[in-house]
Amino acid sequence: MPGTYRCSSTKKSFSRLPGLISGIAISAGFGLLFSLLGVAKITNKLKQRRAKKLRQKFFKKNHGLLLQQLISSNKDIAERTRIFSLEELEQATNKFDHNRILGGGGHGTVYRGLLSDQSIVAIKKSKIVVQREINQFINEVVILSQTNHRNVVKLFGCCLETEVPLLVYEFISNGTLSFHLHGQSDSPLSWKDRLRIALETARAIAYLHSAASISVYHRDIKCANILLTDTLTSKVSDFGASRSIAIDETGILTAVQGTYGYLDPEYYYTSRLTEKSDVYSFGVILAELLTRVTPVFSSHSLEGTSLASHFVSFIRDNRLLDILDTQIVEEGGAEDAEVVARLVEACLSLKGEERPTMRQVETTLEDLRNSKFHFNSQITSVNQNAMSDQLYKGSKGSEGTRLYSLEKEFIQSSEIPR
């Protein structure tokens, strides 16, 4: 019948409709999926391109081209220093994983890294994104790339593809001299080790002042910047505040930088940085090695007392044993300590011209360690001006008072960067 035929045709059409809709939906789904994948791929490529341009921008901003030129122009520097990619250092630190942190402070964080050649390194990453910090990082790269001394921390290279450069150093495993003197170290340093550490540090600073390809004034010599290896070999570190000058120059005018307790008062008041500023700071380190007292400490009667002025006043009153670490006495080092104490007094002279050079300091400690001296002749060789009778006669009078007042005024003055 005609009616029945029409009904059958309509039923067949309706039965095909769900399949047709499903086919269209699947096709549309695949189309949408491929479109999303395409968009994601394009977006990812754009992100990679932007990231690459940003790395290139930071590289130029961080004087990467200049540093490349410096490295390529000197074969020795090229062998010691390389420029790392950000990808390499992210792999070395597992993308700067928190568990890789070795230490740090207000200026940055140091991570333990494992390079592709399986060498262990320390990677310094600054927290502060200001041009001054960036300039200090670049300054450190330039100075350390031209420095080669067994008692100066080695710089393997840097990464300039981030907003603030990353520095890659040799890994020093045993902490700082400050920790071993003032921290909770299980085994206090022996007097023999302290004397050797002092000598090695003096050698490094003397090298920076006079034996390197350029003269370098560290400007932040302190126990926290002296690293120790497993064998207690010293390594001078942190050259961010350092200044390099021509060999024939004797000093420069610069903004004052340093650390409380270590900063040369003459430099603080005149802004003139000289090699004798590092000598003063090293004198404070020697005083710490003798006493195990921090550079600025609080006593029962005084707060914020300077170790420098406190130590000198004890020496001039012939009371060294009252401030000397008892461990040195127990180890039979009291006589050697007296020579070092006189050296400290010379290094902490208010006038830079009356302080010995670091080469003279090195020679004094070398002779002391090798026991090739007599005390009376040693006093003369340290520094004729610093050890003259004028320095000792009347030392309880105006000169001693002036040293204390300058130190006290400095400690209580406005905050100094670093």
Order of alpha helices (4+ residues) and beta strands (2+ residues): alpha-alpha-alpha-beta-alpha-beta-beta-beta-alpha-beta-beta-alpha-alpha-beta-beta-beta-beta-beta-alpha-beta-alpha-beta-beta-alpha-alpha-alpha-alpha-alpha-alpha-alpha-alpha
